[in-house]
Amino acid sequence: MKIKKLNENRIQIVFNDSYLKENNIDVHTFMSNSIESQTLFLNLLDKAEDEIGFITDNYKLNIESIALTNGTFIITITRFQKEDLNSTHVQVKRKEISDFINTQLYKFNTFDDFCNFENFIAISAPNLICKISSSNAIYKYNNSFFLILNNIEQAYKKLIYSSISEFATSVNNSDLILNKIKEFGVLVNADLIHND
């Protein structure tokens, strides 16, 4: 975990999912704004005060949180001038996945990694598993497996975004790379995945 002072009233805290594990919090609990994630956030504020003197008492705060596909979290905290306690509010904003573009490309090192991801989704969101298997495609290319996700419904984007990084890495999804995988890769029959 790193705490960086951007200016007198703004800091940035960067940590990865291993920091969450050290604090007995999984990614889904942290992203759901649970009691555990709130406690972790307050601990981060305490560390910022101890390490760099960033005091937040009696300040209005603006909090921006970004989760990257590699498991890194970036939290930017901006404090505003001291105000009367009666009018002070803490405003928490999470960056929505609305900028999660329509087509995403993920690389799985092995087919087992893809199956493990699919099993995780089957448990977490049973209705989504059919959409991953039928409306999207997985290709084998250069001994790796590439999942092309198309038009995932907004309701499922957070689950996908927060969990797939445990099993795969995000790949630049330029038209050139997508077309190369589709042309030279081998389409894997999704029906095989569900046969016992």
Secondary structure, 3 states (H helix, E strand, C coil): CEEEEEECCEEEEEEEHHHHHHCCCCHHHHHCCCHHHHHHHHHHHHHHHHHHCCCCCCCCEEEEEEECCCCEEEEEEEECCCCCHHHCCEEEEECCHHHCCCEEEEEECCHHHHHHHHHHHHHHCHHHHHHHHHCCEEEEECCEEEEEEECCCHHHHHHHHHHHHHCCEEECCCHHHHHHHHHHCEECCCHHHHCC
